[in-house]
Amino acid sequence: MGRETLWLAVGFVGQLAFTGRFVLQWLYSEYKKRSMIPVGFWYLSIVGSALLLAYAIYREDPVFIVGQSFGFIVYLRNLQLIAKHREQESHELEKKD
């Protein structure tokens, strides 16, 4: 596999992960019968964004680099907020016991 083919694979896998997050969110919402965003959405966002950012850096595309960098920060922050909320819920449950 050549270098160019490898980077195309990275780009396509990143795009697949990024698209997969919307499919996950849609199916999860259908399952719950209301619009919801599962935690897996944010993990797929991180994976897709990281791979697409690497691809954009390889391509030296400043527009793509800036866009994916910002998104990566937002997705990471959402995962931090989710972890913090779960930790708070865990402490509250421990207090009740």
Sequence and secondary structure as in RCSB ss.txt:
>XXXX:A:sequence
MGRETLWLAVGFVGQLAFTGRFVLQWLYSEYKKRSMIPVGFWYLSIVGSALLLAYAIYREDPVFIVGQSFGFIVY
LRNLQLIAKHREQESHELEKKD
>XXXX:A:secstr
  HHHHHHHHHHHHHHHHHHHHHHHHHHHHHHTS    HHHHHHHHHHHHHHHHHHHHHT HHHHHHHHHHHHHH
HHHHHHHHHHHHHHHHHHHHH 
